[in-house]
Amino acid sequence: MFEKLNQIVKESEQAFQASNLGQNSLRDAMHEATGVIVDVLKSQIDHGKAKDVMSYFTGKQSNYQGLTKAMTNKYAHRLNRYFNLDMDDAKALSEKVIPTVMTKFVKQTREEQQKENGIFEMMNWLSGNTVNFENFFLKLNVVSVA
């Protein structure tokens, strides 16, 4: 699942190259983008907001912009702190990369849901496999399995 997220981030390589990042930092900055996305999603799960994550990936965009904004802000701060980009450049790169990556990742996860239980597999992984989210949401009558 997250190899696919890494691949989607790498598809944004032109945005990274056009930024003020040094050539040696491009790959690390791409990995950091993936890490931030995982961190924010995992934090949602850890704080009992699994339903928000489910909504995010099922197209009920009630919390889509909020989570994307959290990812964008966190990534901008990391670019500023760890890659020495000034905050304006960090925000510009973050706002260019994260929303695009997440739109593609959500779309891909929805498509995989039909094939291989994409969202539940991802949520289980984010929780450290401590919860079976498919059973959890079925018990809450939040989703139906086709």
DSSP file with accessible surface (Angstrom, degrees, kcal/mol):
  #  RESIDUE AA STRUCTURE BP1 BP2  ACC     N-H-->O    O-->H-N    N-H-->O    O-->H-N    TCO  KAPPA ALPHA  PHI   PSI    X-CA   Y-CA   Z-CA
    1    1 A M     >        0   0   23      0, 0.0     4,-1.2     0, 0.0     3,-0.2   0.000 360.0 360.0 360.0 -48.9    0.0    0.0    0.0
    2    2 A F  H  >  +     0   0   24      1,-0.2     4,-2.4     2,-0.2     5,-0.1   0.694 360.0  65.2 -84.1 -13.8    2.6    2.5    1.0
    3    3 A E  H  > S+     0   0  143      2,-0.2     4,-2.1     1,-0.2    -1,-0.2   0.886 103.1  50.8 -65.2 -36.3    5.0    1.6   -1.8
    4    4 A K  H  > S+     0   0   68     -3,-0.2     4,-2.3     2,-0.2    -2,-0.2   0.883 107.4  51.8 -67.4 -37.6    2.2    2.9   -4.0
    5    5 A L  H  X S+     0   0    0     -4,-1.2     4,-2.5     2,-0.2    -2,-0.2   0.936 108.9  50.9 -63.2 -44.3    2.1    6.1   -2.0
    6    6 A N  H  X S+     0   0   45     -4,-2.4     4,-2.4     1,-0.2    -2,-0.2   0.907 109.6  51.0 -57.3 -42.1    5.9    6.5   -2.4
    7    7 A Q  H  X S+     0   0  103     -4,-2.1     4,-1.4     2,-0.2    -1,-0.2   0.911 108.6  50.6 -64.2 -41.8    5.4    6.0   -6.2
    8    8 A I  H  < S+     0   0    6     -4,-2.3     4,-0.4     1,-0.2     3,-0.3   0.915 110.1  50.4 -63.3 -41.0    2.7    8.7   -6.3
    9    9 A V  H >< S+     0   0    1     -4,-2.5     3,-2.0     1,-0.2    -2,-0.2   0.933 106.9  54.7 -62.1 -42.8    5.0   11.1   -4.4
   10   10 A K  H >< S+     0   0   92     -4,-2.4     3,-1.6     1,-0.3    -1,-0.2   0.793  95.6  67.3 -62.8 -26.4    7.8   10.3   -6.9
   11   11 A E  T 3< S+     0   0  108     -4,-1.4     3,-0.4    -3,-0.3    -1,-0.3   0.693  93.7  60.2 -66.0 -16.8    5.5   11.3   -9.7
   12   12 A S  T X>  +     0   0   16     -3,-2.0     4,-1.4    -4,-0.4     3,-1.1   0.146  68.3 121.8 -93.0  19.5    5.7   14.8   -8.3
   13   13 A E  H <>  +     0   0   87     -3,-1.6     4,-2.7     1,-0.3     5,-0.2   0.835  65.3  60.9 -56.2 -35.1    9.4   14.9   -8.9
   14   14 A Q  H 3> S+     0   0  163     -3,-0.4     4,-2.0     1,-0.2    -1,-0.3   0.893 102.0  52.5 -61.3 -38.1    9.2   18.0  -11.2
   15   15 A A  H <> S+     0   0   18     -3,-1.1     4,-0.6     2,-0.2    -1,-0.2   0.905 110.9  47.6 -64.3 -39.1    7.7   20.0   -8.3
   16   16 A F  H >< S+     0   0    0     -4,-1.4     3,-0.9     1,-0.2     5,-0.5   0.913 111.7  49.7 -66.9 -42.2   10.6   19.0   -6.1
   17   17 A Q  H 3< S+     0   0   95     -4,-2.7    -2,-0.2     1,-0.2    -1,-0.2   0.837 108.4  53.2 -67.0 -31.4   13.2   19.8   -8.8
   18   18 A A  H 3< S+     0   0   76     -4,-2.0    -1,-0.2    -5,-0.2    -2,-0.2   0.603  97.8  86.4 -79.1 -10.4   11.6   23.3   -9.4
   19   19 A S  S << S-     0   0   26     -3,-0.9    71,-0.1    -4,-0.6    -3,-0.0  -0.191  96.5-101.5 -81.7 179.2   11.9   24.1   -5.7
   20   20 A N  S    S+     0   0  112     69,-0.1     2,-0.2     2,-0.0    -1,-0.1   0.176  79.4 125.5 -88.1  17.4   14.8   25.6   -3.8
   21   21 A L        -     0   0   15     -5,-0.5     2,-0.1     1,-0.1     5,-0.1  -0.513  67.6-110.1 -73.1 145.5   15.9   22.2   -2.5
   22   22 A G    >>  -     0   0   41     61,-0.2     3,-1.8    -2,-0.2     4,-0.7  -0.418  26.9-112.8 -70.6 152.2   19.4   21.1   -3.2
   23   23 A Q  G >4 S+     0   0  136      1,-0.3     3,-0.8     2,-0.2     4,-0.4   0.854 117.6  55.7 -53.8 -37.8   19.8   18.2   -5.6
   24   24 A N  G 34 S+     0   0  156      1,-0.2     4,-0.3     2,-0.1    -1,-0.3   0.674 106.7  51.2 -71.4 -16.1   21.1   16.0   -2.8
   25   25 A S  G <> S+     0   0   37     -3,-1.8     4,-2.6     1,-0.1    -1,-0.2   0.535  82.5  90.4 -98.0  -8.3   18.0   16.6   -0.7
   26   26 A L  H <X S+     0   0   10     -3,-0.8     4,-2.1    -4,-0.7     5,-0.2   0.924  89.4  44.4 -58.3 -50.6   15.3   15.8   -3.3
   27   27 A R  H  > S+     0   0  175     -4,-0.4     4,-2.3     1,-0.2    -1,-0.2   0.924 114.8  49.1 -62.8 -42.7   15.0   12.1   -2.5
   28   28 A D  H  > S+     0   0   90     -4,-0.3     4,-2.3     1,-0.2    -1,-0.2   0.893 109.7  52.1 -64.1 -38.5   14.9   12.7    1.2
   29   29 A A  H  X S+     0   0    0     -4,-2.6     4,-1.8     2,-0.2    -1,-0.2   0.873 108.5  51.4 -66.4 -34.7   12.3   15.4    0.8
   30   30 A M  H  X S+     0   0   14     -4,-2.1     4,-1.8    -5,-0.2    -2,-0.2   0.926 110.6  47.8 -66.8 -43.7   10.1   12.9   -1.2
   31   31 A H  H  X S+     0   0   73     -4,-2.3     4,-2.5     1,-0.2    -2,-0.2   0.879 108.7  55.5 -64.3 -35.4   10.4   10.3    1.5
   32   32 A E  H  X S+     0   0   46     -4,-2.3     4,-2.6     2,-0.2    -1,-0.2   0.883 103.1  55.1 -65.0 -37.2    9.6   13.0    4.1
   33   33 A A  H  X S+     0   0    0     -4,-1.8     4,-2.1     2,-0.2    -1,-0.2   0.941 109.6  46.4 -60.5 -46.1    6.4   13.8    2.2
   34   34 A T  H  X S+     0   0   11     -4,-1.8     4,-2.4     1,-0.2    -2,-0.2   0.929 111.9  52.2 -60.6 -43.9    5.3   10.1    2.4
   35   35 A G  H  X S+     0   0   25     -4,-2.5     4,-2.9     1,-0.2    -2,-0.2   0.892 107.8  50.7 -60.9 -41.1    6.3   10.1    6.1
   36   36 A V  H  X S+     0   0    0     -4,-2.6     4,-2.6     2,-0.2     5,-0.2   0.922 109.7  50.3 -64.0 -43.8    4.1   13.1    6.9
   37   37 A I  H  X S+     0   0    0     -4,-2.1     4,-2.3     1,-0.2     5,-0.2   0.950 113.6  45.2 -60.1 -47.6    1.1   11.6    5.2
   38   38 A V  H  X S+     0   0   22     -4,-2.4     4,-3.1     1,-0.2     5,-0.3   0.927 111.8  53.4 -62.0 -43.9    1.5    8.4    7.1
   39   39 A D  H  X S+     0   0   55     -4,-2.9     4,-2.5    -5,-0.2    -2,-0.2   0.916 110.6  45.4 -58.3 -45.9    2.1   10.3   10.4
   40   40 A V  H  X S+     0   0   10     -4,-2.6     4,-1.9     2,-0.2    -1,-0.2   0.932 115.5  46.1 -67.7 -43.1   -1.1   12.4   10.0
   41   41 A L  H  X S+     0   0    0     -4,-2.3     4,-2.0    -5,-0.2    -2,-0.2   0.932 114.2  48.5 -64.4 -43.3   -3.3    9.4    9.1
   42   42 A K  H  X S+     0   0   77     -4,-3.1     4,-3.2    -5,-0.2     5,-0.2   0.909 108.5  54.4 -63.5 -40.1   -1.8    7.3   11.9
   43   43 A S  H  X S+     0   0   44     -4,-2.5     4,-1.7    -5,-0.3    -1,-0.2   0.896 106.3  52.2 -60.5 -39.7   -2.4   10.1   14.3
   44   44 A Q  H  <>S+     0   0   27     -4,-1.9     5,-3.0     2,-0.2    -1,-0.2   0.935 112.5  44.8 -61.7 -45.5   -6.0   10.2   13.3
   45   45 A I  H ><5S+     0   0   16     -4,-2.0     3,-1.8     1,-0.2     5,-0.3   0.941 112.4  51.8 -62.6 -47.2   -6.3    6.4   14.0
   46   46 A D  H 3<5S+     0   0   94     -4,-3.2    -1,-0.2     1,-0.3    -2,-0.2   0.782 108.4  52.1 -62.4 -28.3   -4.4    6.7   17.3
   47   47 A H  T 3<5S-     0   0  134     -4,-1.7    -1,-0.3    -5,-0.2    -2,-0.2   0.151 122.8-101.6 -96.8  17.9   -6.7    9.5   18.5
   48   48 A G  T < 5S+     0   0   66     -3,-1.8     3,-0.3     1,-0.1    -3,-0.2   0.716  86.9 123.5  76.5  22.1   -9.9    7.6   17.8
   49   49 A K     >< +     0   0   96     -5,-3.0     4,-1.6    -6,-0.2     3,-0.5  -0.150  19.7 129.3-108.7  39.4  -10.8    9.3   14.5
   50   50 A A  H  > S+     0   0    8     -5,-0.3     4,-2.8     1,-0.2    -1,-0.2   0.863  70.8  59.4 -60.1 -35.3  -10.9    6.2   12.3
   51   51 A K  H  > S+     0   0  123     -3,-0.3     4,-2.6     1,-0.2    -1,-0.2   0.884 103.2  52.0 -62.9 -36.6  -14.3    7.3   11.0
   52   52 A D  H  > S+     0   0   51     -3,-0.5     4,-2.3     2,-0.2    -1,-0.2   0.905 110.0  48.3 -64.8 -41.3  -12.7   10.6    9.7
   53   53 A V  H  X S+     0   0    0     -4,-1.6     4,-2.0     2,-0.2    -2,-0.2   0.925 111.3  50.6 -64.9 -42.4  -10.1    8.6    7.9
   54   54 A M  H  X S+     0   0    4     -4,-2.8     4,-1.4     1,-0.2     6,-0.2   0.940 111.1  48.5 -60.3 -45.0  -12.8    6.3    6.4
   55   55 A S  H  X>S+     0   0   19     -4,-2.6     5,-1.2     1,-0.2     4,-0.6   0.900 108.0  55.8 -60.3 -41.5  -14.7    9.4    5.3
   56   56 A Y  H  <5S+     0   0    0     -4,-2.3     3,-0.4     1,-0.2    -1,-0.2   0.904 114.7  37.7 -57.2 -43.3  -11.6   10.8    3.8
   57   57 A F  H  <5S+     0   0    4     -4,-2.0    -1,-0.2     1,-0.2    -2,-0.2   0.566 112.1  56.9 -91.1  -9.3  -11.0    7.7    1.6
   58   58 A T  H  <5S-     0   0   53     -4,-1.4    -1,-0.2    -3,-0.3    -2,-0.2   0.366 115.1-105.0-103.5   4.4  -14.6    7.0    0.8
   59   59 A G  T  <5S+     0   0   31     -4,-0.6     2,-1.4    -3,-0.4    -3,-0.2   0.446  79.8 130.2  92.7  -1.1  -15.3   10.4   -0.8
   60   60 A K    > < -     0   0  117     -5,-1.2     3,-0.7    -6,-0.2     2,-0.5  -0.727  44.0-164.3 -84.1  94.5  -17.4   11.9    2.0
   61   61 A Q  T 3>  +     0   0  116     -2,-1.4     4,-0.6     1,-0.2     3,-0.3   0.150  50.9 118.3 -79.7  26.3  -15.3   15.0    2.0
   62   62 A S  T 34 S+     0   0  102     -2,-0.5    -1,-0.2     1,-0.2     4,-0.2   0.880  95.8  17.9 -58.4 -35.5  -16.5   16.3    5.3
   63   63 A N  T <> S+     0   0   40     -3,-0.7     4,-2.3   -11,-0.2     5,-0.3   0.302  97.5 103.6-118.6   8.9  -12.9   16.1    6.7
   64   64 A Y  H  > S+     0   0   28     -3,-0.3     4,-2.3     1,-0.2     5,-0.2   0.942  85.5  42.3 -59.7 -50.6  -11.0   15.9    3.4
   65   65 A Q  H  X S+     0   0  154     -4,-0.6     4,-2.6     1,-0.2    -1,-0.2   0.880 112.7  54.3 -67.5 -35.7   -9.8   19.5    3.4
   66   66 A G  H  > S+     0   0   41      2,-0.2     4,-2.1     1,-0.2    -1,-0.2   0.931 112.2  42.3 -64.6 -45.4   -9.0   19.5    7.1
   67   67 A L  H  X S+     0   0    4     -4,-2.3     4,-2.3     2,-0.2    -2,-0.2   0.911 114.8  50.5 -68.8 -40.5   -6.7   16.4    6.9
   68   68 A T  H  X S+     0   0   13     -4,-2.3     4,-2.7    -5,-0.3    -2,-0.2   0.920 110.8  49.9 -63.2 -40.9   -5.1   17.6    3.7
   69   69 A K  H  X S+     0   0  109     -4,-2.6     4,-2.9     2,-0.2     5,-0.2   0.910 109.1  51.9 -63.8 -41.2   -4.4   21.0    5.3
   70   70 A A  H  X S+     0   0   41     -4,-2.1     4,-2.4     1,-0.2    -1,-0.2   0.917 112.2  46.2 -61.4 -42.4   -2.9   19.2    8.4
   71   71 A M  H  X S+     0   0    0     -4,-2.3     4,-2.5     2,-0.2    -2,-0.2   0.922 112.9  49.9 -65.0 -44.0   -0.6   17.2    6.1
   72   72 A T  H  X S+     0   0    7     -4,-2.7     4,-2.4     2,-0.2    -2,-0.2   0.929 113.3  45.2 -61.8 -46.8    0.3   20.3    4.0
   73   73 A N  H  X S+     0   0   58     -4,-2.9     4,-2.3     2,-0.2    -1,-0.2   0.921 113.5  49.2 -64.9 -43.9    1.2   22.4    7.1
   74   74 A K  H  X S+     0   0   75     -4,-2.4     4,-2.1    -5,-0.2    -1,-0.2   0.913 112.2  48.5 -63.4 -41.1    3.2   19.6    8.8
   75   75 A Y  H  X S+     0   0    0     -4,-2.5     4,-2.8     2,-0.2     5,-0.2   0.917 109.2  52.7 -66.8 -40.5    5.2   19.0    5.6
   76   76 A A  H  X S+     0   0    1     -4,-2.4     4,-2.3     1,-0.2    -2,-0.2   0.925 109.8  49.2 -60.0 -43.3    5.9   22.7    5.2
   77   77 A H  H  X S+     0   0  107     -4,-2.3     4,-2.7     1,-0.2    -1,-0.2   0.894 111.7  48.4 -64.7 -38.5    7.2   22.9    8.8
   78   78 A R  H  X>S+     0   0   49     -4,-2.1     4,-3.0     2,-0.2     5,-0.7   0.890 110.1  51.4 -69.3 -38.9    9.4   19.8    8.2
   79   79 A L  H  X5S+     0   0    0     -4,-2.8     6,-1.7     1,-0.2     4,-1.2   0.915 113.9  45.7 -61.3 -40.7   10.8   21.2    4.9
   80   80 A N  H  X5S+     0   0   59     -4,-2.3     4,-0.6    -5,-0.2    -2,-0.2   0.938 120.8  37.3 -65.8 -46.8   11.6   24.4    6.8
   81   81 A R  H  <5S+     0   0  174     -4,-2.7    -2,-0.2    -5,-0.2    -3,-0.2   0.924 129.1  26.2 -75.7 -47.1   13.2   22.7    9.8
   82   82 A Y  H  <5S+     0   0  130     -4,-3.0    -3,-0.2    -5,-0.2    -2,-0.1   0.683 130.0  35.9 -96.3 -20.0   15.0   19.8    8.2
   83   83 A F  H  <<S-     0   0   32     -4,-1.2   -61,-0.2    -5,-0.7    -3,-0.2   0.292  99.1-124.9-117.1   5.6   15.7   21.0    4.7
   84   84 A N     <  +     0   0  143     -4,-0.6     2,-0.3    -6,-0.2    -4,-0.2   0.757  53.8 153.4  57.1  30.7   16.4   24.7    5.5
   85   85 A L        -     0   0    7     -6,-1.7    -1,-0.2    -9,-0.1    -2,-0.1  -0.717  51.5-110.6 -81.2 140.7   13.8   26.0    3.0
   86   86 A D     >  -     0   0   87     -2,-0.3     4,-2.6     1,-0.1     3,-0.2  -0.348  34.5-105.9 -68.0 158.0   12.4   29.3    4.0
   87   87 A M  H  > S+     0   0   49      1,-0.2     4,-2.8     2,-0.2     5,-0.2   0.855 117.8  53.6 -60.5 -36.2    8.8   29.1    5.1
   88   88 A D  H  > S+     0   0  126      2,-0.2     4,-2.3     1,-0.2    -1,-0.2   0.936 113.4  43.0 -64.1 -44.9    7.3   30.7    2.0
   89   89 A D  H  > S+     0   0   49     -3,-0.2     4,-2.6     2,-0.2     5,-0.2   0.890 114.0  52.1 -66.6 -38.9    9.2   28.2   -0.3
   90   90 A A  H  X S+     0   0    0     -4,-2.6     4,-2.7     2,-0.2    -2,-0.2   0.927 111.6  45.9 -63.4 -44.5    8.3   25.3    2.0
   91   91 A K  H  X S+     0   0   88     -4,-2.8     4,-3.0    -5,-0.2     5,-0.2   0.907 111.8  52.1 -64.9 -41.8    4.6   26.2    2.0
   92   92 A A  H  X S+     0   0   51     -4,-2.3     4,-1.3    -5,-0.2    -2,-0.2   0.939 113.7  42.7 -61.4 -45.8    4.6   26.6   -1.8
   93   93 A L  H  X S+     0   0    5     -4,-2.6     4,-2.4     2,-0.2     3,-0.3   0.938 115.3  49.8 -65.9 -44.0    6.2   23.2   -2.3
   94   94 A S  H  X S+     0   0    0     -4,-2.7     4,-2.0     1,-0.2    -2,-0.2   0.916 111.0  48.6 -61.2 -43.7    4.0   21.6    0.3
   95   95 A E  H  < S+     0   0  100     -4,-3.0    -1,-0.2     1,-0.2    -2,-0.2   0.741 113.7  48.5 -70.9 -21.8    0.8   23.1   -1.2
   96   96 A K  H  < S+     0   0  119     -4,-1.3     4,-0.4    -3,-0.3    -2,-0.2   0.862 121.9  31.2 -81.8 -36.9    1.9   21.9   -4.7
   97   97 A V  H  X S+     0   0    0     -4,-2.4     4,-2.7    -5,-0.1     5,-0.2   0.944 111.5  53.2 -91.3 -54.0    2.7   18.3   -3.7
   98   98 A I  H  X S+     0   0    0     -4,-2.0     4,-2.9    -5,-0.3     5,-0.3   0.917 108.7  45.9 -60.5 -51.0    0.5   17.1   -0.8
   99   99 A P  H  > S+     0   0   42      0, 0.0     4,-2.3     0, 0.0    -1,-0.2   0.922 116.2  47.3 -60.1 -39.0   -3.0   17.9   -2.2
  100  100 A T  H  > S+     0   0   63     -4,-0.4     4,-2.1     2,-0.2    -2,-0.2   0.936 113.7  47.3 -65.1 -45.7   -2.1   16.3   -5.6
  101  101 A V  H  X S+     0   0    0     -4,-2.7     4,-2.9     1,-0.2    -1,-0.2   0.930 113.3  48.4 -61.2 -45.5   -0.5   13.3   -4.0
  102  102 A M  H  X S+     0   0    0     -4,-2.9     4,-2.9    -5,-0.2     5,-0.3   0.886 107.7  54.3 -68.0 -36.6   -3.5   12.8   -1.7
  103  103 A T  H  X S+     0   0   79     -4,-2.3     4,-2.1    -5,-0.3    -1,-0.2   0.950 114.3  42.0 -60.1 -45.4   -6.0   13.1   -4.5
  104  104 A K  H  X S+     0   0   84     -4,-2.1     4,-2.7     2,-0.2    -2,-0.2   0.903 115.0  50.5 -67.4 -40.6   -4.2   10.4   -6.5
  105  105 A F  H  X S+     0   0    0     -4,-2.9     4,-2.7     2,-0.2     5,-0.2   0.916 111.1  47.9 -66.8 -41.7   -3.8    8.2   -3.4
  106  106 A V  H  X S+     0   0    3     -4,-2.9     4,-2.6     2,-0.2     5,-0.2   0.941 113.1  48.9 -63.1 -44.8   -7.4    8.5   -2.4
  107  107 A K  H  X S+     0   0  126     -4,-2.1     4,-2.2    -5,-0.3    -2,-0.2   0.938 113.4  46.3 -61.1 -45.9   -8.5    7.6   -5.9
  108  108 A Q  H  X S+     0   0   58     -4,-2.7     4,-2.4     1,-0.2    -1,-0.2   0.899 111.6  51.3 -65.0 -40.1   -6.2    4.7   -6.1
  109  109 A T  H  X S+     0   0    1     -4,-2.7     4,-1.7     1,-0.2    10,-0.3   0.906 109.4  50.9 -64.9 -40.5   -7.2    3.4   -2.6
  110  110 A R  H  X S+     0   0   98     -4,-2.6     4,-0.9     2,-0.2    -1,-0.2   0.913 110.7  48.9 -62.1 -42.9  -10.9    3.6   -3.7
  111  111 A E  H >X S+     0   0   95     -4,-2.2     4,-0.6     1,-0.2     3,-0.5   0.905 112.3  48.3 -63.9 -39.5  -10.2    1.6   -6.8
  112  112 A E  H 3X S+     0   0   14     -4,-2.4     4,-3.9     1,-0.2     6,-0.5   0.769  97.2  71.2 -72.2 -25.4   -8.3   -1.0   -4.8
  113  113 A Q  H 3X S+     0   0   51     -4,-1.7     4,-1.0     4,-0.3    -1,-0.2   0.893  96.9  52.0 -56.4 -38.0  -11.1   -1.2   -2.3
  114  114 A Q  H << S+     0   0  158     -4,-0.9    -1,-0.3    -3,-0.5    -2,-0.2   0.829 122.0  30.7 -67.1 -30.4  -13.1   -3.0   -5.0
  115  115 A K  H  < S+     0   0  163     -4,-0.6    -2,-0.2    -3,-0.5    -1,-0.1   0.877 136.0   5.3 -96.2 -46.8  -10.3   -5.5   -5.5
  116  116 A E  H  < S-     0   0   86     -4,-3.9    -3,-0.2     0, 0.0    -2,-0.1   0.049  97.4 -93.6-141.4  30.8   -8.4   -6.1   -2.3
  117  117 A N     X  +     0   0   56     -4,-1.0     4,-2.6    -5,-0.4     5,-0.3   0.881  57.0 175.1  64.2  38.5   -9.9   -4.3    0.7
  118  118 A G  H  >  +     0   0    0     -6,-0.5     4,-2.2     1,-0.2     5,-0.2   0.856  68.6  41.6 -49.2 -55.6   -7.6   -1.3    0.2
  119  119 A I  H  > S+     0   0    6    -10,-0.3     4,-2.7     1,-0.2    -1,-0.2   0.912 116.9  47.7 -67.1 -40.9   -8.9    1.1    2.9
  120  120 A F  H  > S+     0   0    5      2,-0.2     4,-2.8     1,-0.2    13,-0.3   0.924 111.4  50.8 -67.2 -40.7   -9.3   -1.6    5.6
  121  121 A E  H  X S+     0   0   88     -4,-2.6     4,-2.2     2,-0.2    -1,-0.2   0.921 113.1  46.6 -60.4 -44.1   -5.8   -3.0    4.9
  122  122 A M  H  X S+     0   0    1     -4,-2.2     4,-2.7    -5,-0.3    -2,-0.2   0.934 113.2  47.5 -65.4 -45.4   -4.3    0.5    5.2
  123  123 A M  H  X S+     0   0    0     -4,-2.7     4,-1.7     1,-0.2     6,-0.2   0.898 110.8  52.1 -65.6 -38.8   -6.2    1.3    8.4
  124  124 A N  H  <>S+     0   0   29     -4,-2.8     5,-3.4    -5,-0.2     6,-0.4   0.932 111.3  47.7 -60.5 -44.1   -5.3   -2.0   10.0
  125  125 A W  H ><5S+     0   0  129     -4,-2.2     3,-1.7     1,-0.2    -2,-0.2   0.920 109.0  53.4 -63.4 -43.7   -1.6   -1.3    9.1
  126  126 A L  H 3<5S+     0   0    1     -4,-2.7    -1,-0.2     1,-0.3    -2,-0.2   0.833 108.5  50.7 -61.5 -31.5   -1.8    2.2   10.5
  127  127 A S  T 3<5S-     0   0   12     -4,-1.7     3,-0.4    -5,-0.2    -1,-0.3   0.430 121.1-107.4 -85.6   2.4   -3.1    0.9   13.8
  128  128 A G  T < 5 -     0   0   52     -3,-1.7    -3,-0.2    -4,-0.2    -2,-0.1   0.774  65.3 -71.7  75.5  25.2   -0.3   -1.7   14.1
  129  129 A N  S   <S+     0   0  115     -5,-3.4    -1,-0.2    -6,-0.2    -4,-0.1   0.800 104.7 126.1  57.6  32.5   -2.9   -4.4   13.2
  130  130 A T        +     0   0  112     -3,-0.4     2,-0.4    -6,-0.4    -2,-0.1   0.620  68.7  42.2 -90.6 -14.5   -4.5   -4.0   16.6
  131  131 A V  S    S-     0   0   58     -7,-0.3     2,-1.0    -8,-0.1    -4,-0.2  -0.990  71.2-140.0-132.7 139.9   -7.9   -3.5   15.2
  132  132 A N     >  -     0   0   74     -2,-0.4     4,-2.2     1,-0.2     5,-0.1  -0.853  22.8-172.0 -94.7  98.1   -9.7   -5.2   12.3
  133  133 A F  H  > S+     0   0    9     -2,-1.0     4,-2.8   -13,-0.3     5,-0.3   0.793  77.8  61.5 -69.8 -25.8  -11.4   -2.1   10.8
  134  134 A E  H  > S+     0   0   42      2,-0.2     4,-2.2     1,-0.2    -1,-0.2   0.972 111.4  39.5 -62.7 -48.6  -13.5   -4.0    8.4
  135  135 A N  H  > S+     0   0   80      2,-0.2     4,-2.5     1,-0.2    -2,-0.2   0.901 114.1  56.0 -64.1 -40.6  -15.3   -5.8   11.3
  136  136 A F  H  X S+     0   0   87     -4,-2.2     4,-1.3     1,-0.2    -2,-0.2   0.946 112.5  39.7 -57.2 -50.2  -15.3   -2.5   13.3
  137  137 A F  H  <>S+     0   0    0     -4,-2.8     5,-2.5     1,-0.2     6,-0.7   0.846 112.8  55.5 -73.7 -31.8  -17.1   -0.6   10.6
  138  138 A L  H ><5S+     0   0   60     -4,-2.2     3,-1.1    -5,-0.3    -1,-0.2   0.913 107.0  51.0 -64.9 -39.2  -19.4   -3.4    9.7
  139  139 A K  H 3<5S+     0   0  178     -4,-2.5    -1,-0.2     1,-0.3    -2,-0.2   0.834 111.0  48.2 -65.6 -31.5  -20.5   -3.6   13.4
  140  140 A L  T 3<5S-     0   0   93     -4,-1.3    -1,-0.3    -5,-0.2    -2,-0.2   0.491 109.8-127.0 -83.9  -3.5  -21.2    0.1   13.3
  141  141 A N  T < 5S+     0   0  148     -3,-1.1    -3,-0.2    -4,-0.4    -2,-0.1   0.845  71.6 129.2  59.0  34.7  -23.2   -0.3   10.1
  142  142 A V      < +     0   0   39     -5,-2.5     2,-0.3     1,-0.1    -4,-0.2   0.802  69.4  22.6 -87.2 -33.1  -21.0    2.4    8.5
  143  143 A V        -     0   0   34     -6,-0.7     2,-0.4    -9,-0.1    -1,-0.1  -0.890  65.5-144.6-130.0 162.7  -20.1    0.3    5.4
  144  144 A S        -     0   0  112     -2,-0.3     2,-0.5    -3,-0.1    -6,-0.0  -0.973  18.4-130.8-126.0 144.6  -21.4   -2.6    3.5
  145  145 A V              0   0   86     -2,-0.4    -2,-0.0     1,-0.0   -11,-0.0  -0.824 360.0 360.0 -96.3 128.3  -19.3   -5.2    1.8
  146  146 A A              0   0  135     -2,-0.5    -1,-0.0   -32,-0.0     0, 0.0  -0.326 360.0 360.0 -78.7 360.0  -20.3   -5.9   -1.8
